Amino acid sequence: QVQLVESGGGLVQTGGSLRLSCTASGRTFSSYPMGWFRRAPGKEREFVASISSSGGKPYYAESVKGRFAISRDNAKNTVYLQMNSLRPEDTATYYCAAESGTFEFDIWGLGTQVTVFS
């Protein structure tokens, strides 16, 4: 079973950048589509971005399109989320997730906190 660990969160000023990383254990990482999600205080979890197992077909929520970029390095078992032009509304706990063949994201990390202040 793959286990996911996120890192790279922190405190950043409006307009700043952060790069989140999600490192997976296990040998099957490269076969899984991966995604990033976030949950802001008092809100439901929402989709942010996803990427296919080969690293193609990135897909983004409208709210982050043009500011965030998802990528992966299968040799390092890691998926990234580059976040630029951050806004206070991007403040949330960010989670990475893997889709292990069930057609839904069913493996989750514990999350990393991102706080954007103005």
Stockholm file with secondary structure:
# STOCKHOLM 1.0

chainA/1-118         QVQLVESGGGLVQTGGSLRLSCTASGRTFSSYPMGWFRRAPGKEREFVASISSSGGKPYYAESVKGRFAISRDNAKNTVYLQMNSLRPEDTATYYCAAESGTFEFDIWGLGTQVTVFS
#=GR chainA/1-118 SS CCCEEEECCEEEETTCCEEEEEEECSTTGGGSCEEEEEECTTSCCEEEEEECTTSCCCEECTTTTTTEEEEEEGGGTEEEEEECSCCGGGCEEEEEEECCSSSSCCEECCCEEEEEEC
#=GC SS_cons         CCCEEEECCEEEETTCCEEEEEEECSTTGGGSCEEEEEECTTSCCEEEEEECTTSCCCEECTTTTTTEEEEEEGGGTEEEEEECSCCGGGCEEEEEEECCSSSSCCEECCCEEEEEEC
//
